Amino acid sequence: MSASSFHNGLAPVNHITGIEQIIRKLEQGTTLIKLDLKTRPEKRIFSIKLETRQLICYRQVSGKRLVERTVDIREVKEVRVGKNSRLFERWIEESRKWDSIHCFVVFYGSSFTLKCLSCVGLYICGWRTVSPAFSTKECEQWVRGLTYLSEECAKAPYSLEVERWLRKNFYSMDSGRGIITMKDLKNFLVHVNSKLSTSRLKELFQVGFLCPTV
């Protein structure tokens, strides 16, 4: 199935290919160990958001998922298996416990010097870690899935890139309150270089509240 099957969602269940099964799992999210320069390696929940083509890292706080880091998959240049970043040397004691085939690094960015996200596969079942074979498979799935999506982003038409960019910026207004205010909309329009008078925006804002859901 072509990459267009992942326009802003997933393919029908009865037409799922191998790569699509991987994308489905990554969208649901998995637990990985994330390496950081200043803090010791810790477990984080990682998932992909297909609508915006983003890799999102969450930390669990009081039963809630809080976004800790996001990576634009369009900026991913390479996903490499192994301990291919200095962070594995920074945390050498922990790193000795991990097999290289359970580790991967995401290189991304829009400038000459790339950033990196270093992770270790950790398959959790209940309260215990399952067989290392699961960590190997999970690592492979992240490498395959992110590589596939980054290549798909590179081939996406301009109109689709704009749509995803708008979605990403619109969703960024959500601060966990569950509502979007007039002030949020005004800031959003300024950010996307859209000229709309305050009176016209208020009119549309009111219409949005009054119109019944179809």
N, C-alpha and C positions, 0 to 999 in steps of 0.2 A: 504494500500500500504506500502511496506517495506521501511525502512530507505534508502536503496540503490537508491530509486527514486530521492533522493536529492544529487546524486553523486557530481556534481559541478554546478547544476542548479536546475530547477523546473520540476515537472511532466507536461505532456501534459494537456492542459486546460480541455479536456473531461474526464480526470481521476483524478480530484482534490478531495481530502478528506478534512475533517474538519481541521486537523492539517496543511495540505498543504495550505489551504486558509489563515491560520494565518501566515505561513512562508512567503507567497507572500506579505502580508501586511507589515510585519516587514522588508522585503527586500526593499520595496518602501520607508519606513521610516515614523516615526511619531514624533510629537513634545512632549517632556516631560520636566518637571522641574528637573534640576540636582542640587544636593546639593554638596557643596565643603567646605572644612575646612576654607579657607581663604577668599573666596568671597561669597557674598549673593547668595541665590538660583536664578538661571536664566534658561530661556527656552533654550533648545538645541534640535537639530534634531538627532534622533537616528535611525540607520538602521543596518541590518545585511548584511554581504557580504558572500554569500554562497560559492563562489570559495575558499575562504581562511578560512571560518568558523570564522569570526571575528564580534564582536559587535563594531560599530564605532559611536563615538559621534562627531557631527559637530557643529561649531558655524558659524553663518552667518555674513560675513564681506563684505560690499560693494556689496551685491548681490551674493557673492561667498560662497560656503561651504568649510570651512577649518577644517581639521581633528584636533580635540582637544584631543581625547583620544581613544585608541583601547583596546579591551579585547579579548584575544584568548578564543573562546568558549570551546576549549578543556580543558582549565584550570578552567572553571566554576564548582564549587562544589555544589552550592545550589542557588536557586532563591526563596526568601521568601517574602510573602505578609506582609505588615505592616511596622511600624516605628522601624525597627530592627537594627538601627545603631546609634552611638553617634551624628551623624550629625543632626539628628532630634532634639536632645537636644541642640546642638550648636545654631540652629536657631529656638528657641522655639516659638517666636512670629509668624513666618510664619507657623511653624508646627501645631499650634493650628487651623489654617484655613483648614487643610487637614484631611479628613477622612482616617483612617488607611487602609481601603480597596482600596484606590486610590494610596497607596504607596507600593513600593517594593524595595528590596535590592538584589543585585547580589554579592555573595561571590565567589571570585576566587583567583587563585594563584598556584604556584608550590612549595611553601615552607610551613612550619608548620603554620606560621602566615599569615592568608588570608587577602587580600585586599577587599574592598567593594565599590560598586557603588550604590549610593542611588538616587532613582528617584520617581517622582510623576506623575501620569497619568494626561495629560492635552489635551483634545480633542478640537482642534481648527477648527472653521468653519468661514472663512472670518475673521472678526475682533473681533468676540466674542466667549466666551467659551460656548459650548453647555451643555446640561443636564449632571449632575454628573454621570448618568447611563452610559454615554459613557466613562467616565474616569475609571469607574469600569471595563467595558468590555475591555478597552485598557490595563489596568493593568493585567487582567487575560490573555490576549493574549500574553503579553511579558513574563509572568511567564511560561505559557504553552509552548510557542515557544522556549524559551531559555533552558528550562528543557529538552524538546524533543531533541534539537540539541546537548546539552552537553552529553546526554545519547547515542546519535547516534555516536558522536565523540569517546566515550569510546569503542565502539564496532567496529570502523572502522579498516580495515586491515592496516598493516604497509605500504604497497605500496601507499595506498590512503593518509595516514598521510604524507608521504614524498612528494607526489605530491602537497598537500595543503601547506606544508612548503615551497616548492620551489616557488609556486605561490605567497605566502605572501612576501617572500624576494625579488622576482622579482618586484612585484608591489611597494615595498617600495622605489624603485629607483625613482619613479615618484615624482618629487618635484613641480609639477604644471606647468612645462615648456612645457609639451607635447612631449618631445623628450628624447631619451636615448643616451648618448655619449659613446665613447670608454672607457673613464675613469670610467663611471658608470658600464659598463660591467666588467671591470677588478676588480673593488671593489666587485662586486657581486660574481664573480668566487672565489675570495679569501675567501669571507664570507661562501660560500657553499663548501669550501675545494676542489675545482676543479683545477687541474693543466693543464694549457694550455699556451703555449708560446705566447708572444706578437705578433710575426709574424703570427702564426696560427690564433690568434684571429682577427688580422687585415684582414687576408684573408677571414675569415668567415663573418666579418663585411661588407666587400665590396661585397661579394656574396649576402648577404641579401639585399643590396641596388639595385643590378643589376637584381636579379631574379624578374620576373613579378609576381604580385599577382594572385594566382589561384582562 
